[in-house]
Amino acid sequence: MRPPSTRSSRSLTPKKVAARIALKKLAVKARTVHGPEPAPASACVAKLDRIQGYCRQNPTAAVRGIPGFKSIPGHRINPPAHGRFQPYGYVHWFESCSSGMKLLVESARREAWLPPYRLTLYADDRTGLLPSEVFAVLEVLPDFRLSLLELAFDFDSEQMDRKFVRNHGLFGKSRPARPEGETDYWGTRRGSKRVQAYVKEF
């Protein structure tokens, strides 16, 4: 691995330099623990965690016809008591028969400017959303329009924790936001990008 050029080194911000130093220290620590042999690479797995989009036509019948999905009876929901906006008043869940993946169809919009139906695919935490699951849904929804895509980057908690992310995380122009419970945030809910860091066991 070649050292960085002088030009690239000069372009590093102070925070990037601090992050590079911290990562080098982690690498030295790992080599010390594992002896003279090359240290194993830090575990980081990228997964597709959530997909959300809209439809103009009712997708319920089409989703019911997808093999391997189980329909859960739908029901109405009331607006949250704390006043947070709840865009839809009816929910219908579907569950995969082979994994922990779930699909939510929302309807009964509460504002005329909203699309009639919203769909959200939630991944099994162990595998993320698999291509076979995603394509099985999208191929029966010709008018689906993607509005949100969420990626999960899972790290070994012994190598990467919330403190490390708070000190060295760089997410474009997104700025740190107020933490909520055990989760740290960057960006805003209404922005084009929002980052959250937390510890999750699965």
MOBELVEN-V69167 format. One line per field, one symbol per residue. psi: psi as a letter, one per 40 degrees, with the letter a starting at -180 (. if undefined). A space follows every 10 residues. Layout:
psi->???
This chain:
psi->hiiiiddddd ehiddddddd dddddddddd dddeaeihii ihhhhhihdi hiaiidihed ddddehieih hhhiiiiiii deeihhdieh ihiiiheeae iihhhhagie ideiidihhh hhihddeihi ddddddddee gdehhhdhhh ihhhiheddh iddddddehh gbehiiihih bfhiiiaide iehhhihihh h.
